[in-house]
Amino acid sequence: MDKLFGKYPLENLEIKDKSIAQVICLTSVYVPHTFGRLSREKLGKMQMNVVERLANKLMRGGTGEKTSGKVIRTKGQMQGKKLRALKFVEKAMQMVEEQTKENPVQVLIRALEYAAPREDVTRVSHGGVSYQVAVDVSATRRLDMALRNIALAALMGSFNKPKSLAQSLADEIIATGKGDMQGSYAIKKRDETERMARSAR
């Protein structure tokens, strides 16, 4: 069986959240890169290794809107540069292993379980009036939101700062994997989403 980046085994990893367990793919691969083969298939991302999906989330042009008081623009430094994103992810995994003495993929799975919101809000129009209602979140969207918030936290942590993207990503994965409500941006976003859903019930 191939180990991820030749170092990390992907079998016998524990996923406690049964909802997320059905959509997390842990296919044994050396380099998590499908070259877009799954992009045309319906729900093809469910067959894509979760580490590759994290790298895909890093390939973005920033936030495009105010987040924590500022708009982040990466000016195309990461857009479309998959191998560069994978190098950052590999470095981050190495840092997570050094700091936690655990398989970094297991730490990432634990972080995704903590960061995935269970409720969200959606806008409904009825009789010309729009209002928000609380809805349960599907397993695929829960995983997408968790990956997006972890990647966004890494970009924000390294934007215009001396900290590298790999170090910022490693710090976010470790903090979220511990369930650190103060140090994890992804957990703060989960709590904010669930609080809005509670108020919209």
C-alpha positions, 0 to 999 in steps of 0.5 A: 500500500502506498503511503501519503508522500511516502511517509504517512499510512492511510489505513486504520485511521479512526473517524468518530463522526459517522456522518463525515466518515461516509464522505471522507476518502482515504485512498492510499496514494503517494501523491494526492493528485488526480489531474482533474479526472474526477471533476466531470463525475457527479459527486466525484470529489467524494472519491478524491483523497481528503488531503488533495481536497485540502490542497484544492481549497488553498488554490484560491485568490483570497476572500473577495470580501471582508474577513476579520476586518480586511480583504485578502488578495493573493493576486493569483499566487496560488490559483491553478498552482496545484503542485505548489499547494501540495508542497505547502500541504506536505510541509504542513503535515511534516510540522504537524507530525513533529509537534504532535508525534501523531499521524498528521492525517489523523490530526486533520480528520479530527480537525475536520470533525471539530470544524464541520457545522451541523446546522446552517441557514438558507434564505427562503422567499414566501409571498415576496418576503425573504427570511432565513430558516435553519436547515440541517447540513448534508455530510458533503457540505459539512466536509466542504465547509470545514476544509474551506475554513481551515484553508481560509484560516491558513491564508489569513494567518500568512497574508502579509505576515512573516509566517509561512503558509505551511506553518500557518496551515499546520498551526490551524490543523493542530489548534482545530484538532485539539478543539481549541475554541480560542486558537482555531478560526475554523471552530469559531466559524462553526460556532458562528454558523450554528449560532445564526441557525439557532437564532433563525429557528 
